[in-house]
């Protein structure tokens, strides 16, 4: 499980493609996720390594969401990315 201070980095070899309103990211093992608008924004923010706290700070400013809800949602989302080996945590 991701911690607020964990650094999140995109995994090497991840490929992405845009299909209409959905972006798909695919790792070397062919595990993939389809990203909605917020997922795409998080993926874009992860172009550079960031912490959950960094992501939450940006998203709270850009979306109508409380910090508590955002931390919970971002943590679950990053866990899913890590489970699919699309990001690495340190």
C-alpha positions in Angstrom: 0.0 0.0 0.0 1.3 3.4 -0.9 2.2 5.9 1.8 1.8 9.7 1.6 5.6 10.1 1.5 6.2 7.4 -1.1 7.8 8.5 -4.3 5.9 7.3 -7.4 7.7 6.8 -10.7 6.3 5.5 -14.0 7.7 2.1 -14.7 10.2 1.7 -17.6 8.7 0.4 -20.9 5.2 1.6 -20.3 3.3 2.4 -23.6 0.3 4.6 -23.8 -2.3 5.3 -26.5 -5.3 7.5 -26.7 -8.7 6.1 -27.9 -11.4 8.8 -28.0 -11.8 9.9 -24.3 -9.8 7.0 -22.8 -6.1 6.7 -22.5 -4.7 3.2 -22.2 -1.4 2.5 -20.5 0.3 -0.9 -21.0 3.3 -2.4 -19.4 5.9 -4.9 -20.7 3.8 -7.8 -19.3 0.8 -6.6 -21.2 -1.0 -5.5 -18.1 -3.0 -2.4 -18.8 -5.5 0.1 -17.5 -7.8 2.5 -19.2 -7.6 5.9 -17.6 -10.5 8.3 -17.2 -10.0 12.1 -17.1 -8.7 12.2 -13.6 -6.6 9.1 -14.1 -5.1 10.8 -17.2 -4.3 13.9 -15.2 -2.5 11.8 -12.5 -0.6 9.9 -15.2 0.5 13.2 -16.8 1.6 14.5 -13.4 3.7 11.3 -13.0 5.8 12.3 -16.0 8.2 13.3 -13.2 8.4 11.3 -9.9 6.0 12.6 -7.3 4.6 11.7 -3.9 1.0 11.2 -3.1 1.1 14.5 -1.2 2.3 16.2 -4.3 -0.5 14.7 -6.4 -3.1 15.6 -3.8 -2.0 19.2 -3.6 -2.4 19.6 -7.4 -5.7 17.7 -7.6 -7.4 19.6 -4.7 -6.6 22.8 -6.5 -7.9 21.6 -9.9 -11.0 19.5 -8.8 -13.9 20.0 -6.4 -12.7 17.4 -3.9 -11.8 17.5 -0.2 -8.2 16.7 0.7 -9.3 13.7 2.8 -11.3 12.2 -0.1 -8.5 13.0 -2.5 -5.8 11.3 -0.4 -8.0 8.2 -0.2 -8.8 8.1 -3.9 -5.3 8.8 -5.1 -3.8 6.2 -2.8 -6.2 3.5 -4.1 -5.5 4.6 -7.7 -1.7 4.5 -7.2 -2.0 1.1 -5.6 -3.9 -0.1 -8.8 -1.2 1.4 -11.0 1.5 -0.4 -8.9 -0.5 -3.7 -8.9 -0.4 -3.5 -12.7 3.3 -2.7 -12.6 2.7 0.6 -14.3 4.5 2.6 -11.6 7.2 1.9 -9.0 7.0 3.1 -5.4 10.0 4.0 -3.2 
